[in-house]
Amino acid sequence: VQLVESGGGLVQPGGSLRLSCAASGSIFSINTMGWYRQAPGKQRELVATIPRYGSTNYADSVQGRFTISRDNAENSVHLQMNSLRPEDTAVYYCNANIRPTWGYAMDYWGEGTPVTVSS
């Protein structure tokens, strides 16, 4: 099982980016999916999560600017980021709680995609 992110890059303040993450491998089911980020010199923090069915959850710092969504048929999760600020600069990691066909559910992480917000 692996998670592969895409969509990071350099954007000016006030701009937008869309991150995507696709899960692949021997997957039986996927529970909660989410995005986390880690800025230089800081701990990794939650950005947003979305269960297979139910309500989304956002960090206060991104509420109203970021939107998380998922496509259960394609085992993917997306993060639409609008009104980006310099303080959003970080490496963004995809996370998913996945039950593989061969075992119990556990958390998987992508390798991260960098987002830089700068003029």
Residue pairs with C-beta under 8 A, 6 or more apart in sequence:
1 23
1 24
1 25
1 26
1 27
1 98
1 100
1 108
2 23
2 24
2 25
2 108
2 110
3 21
3 22
3 23
3 94
3 95
3 96
3 108
3 109
3 110
4 21
4 22
4 24
4 110
4 111
5 19
5 20
5 21
5 92
5 93
5 94
5 110
5 111
5 112
5 113
6 19
6 20
6 21
6 113
7 17
7 18
7 19
7 20
7 113
8 17
8 19
8 92
8 113
8 114
8 115
9 17
9 114
9 115
9 116
10 116
10 118
11 17
11 84
11 115
11 116
11 117
12 117
12 118
12 119
13 84
13 85
13 86
13 117
13 118
13 119
14 83
14 84
15 84
15 117
16 80
16 81
16 82
16 83
16 84
17 81
17 84
17 115
18 78
18 79
18 80
18 81
19 35
19 78
19 79
19 81
19 92
19 94
19 113
19 115
20 76
20 77
20 78
20 79
21 33
21 35
21 76
21 77
21 78
21 94
21 96
21 110
22 74
22 75
22 76
23 30
23 33
23 75
23 76
23 96
23 98
23 108
24 75
25 100
26 100
26 101
26 102
27 75
27 98
27 99
27 100
27 101
28 99
28 100
28 101
29 52
29 98
29 99
29 105
30 52
30 72
30 75
30 96
30 97
30 98
30 99
31 51
31 52
31 96
31 97
31 98
31 99
31 105
32 49
32 50
32 51
32 52
32 96
32 97
33 49
33 50
33 70
33 77
33 94
33 95
33 96
33 97
34 46
34 47
34 48
34 49
34 50
34 68
34 77
34 94
34 95
34 96
35 47
35 48
35 49
35 68
35 77
35 79
35 92
35 93
35 94
35 95
36 44
36 45
36 46
36 47
36 92
36 93
36 95
37 44
37 45
37 47
37 88
37 90
37 91
37 92
37 93
37 115
38 44
38 45
38 90
38 91
38 93
38 112
39 87
39 89
39 90
40 90
42 90
44 93
45 59
46 57
46 59
47 58
47 59
47 62
47 66
47 68
47 79
47 92
48 56
48 57
48 58
48 59
48 62
48 66
48 68
48 79
49 56
49 57
49 68
50 56
50 57
50 68
50 69
50 70
50 77
52 70
52 72
56 68
58 66
58 68
61 87
62 81
62 88
65 81
65 82
65 83
65 84
66 79
66 80
66 81
66 82
67 79
67 80
67 82
68 77
68 78
68 79
68 80
69 77
69 78
69 80
70 76
70 77
70 78
71 77
71 78
77 94
77 96
79 92
81 88
81 115
84 115
84 117
85 117
86 117
86 118
87 117
88 115
88 117
89 115
89 116
89 117
89 118
90 114
90 115
91 112
91 113
91 114
91 115
92 112
92 113
92 114
92 115
93 109
93 110
93 111
93 112
94 109
94 110
95 107
95 108
95 109
95 110
96 107
96 108
97 105
97 106
97 107
97 108
98 105
98 106
98 107
98 108
99 105
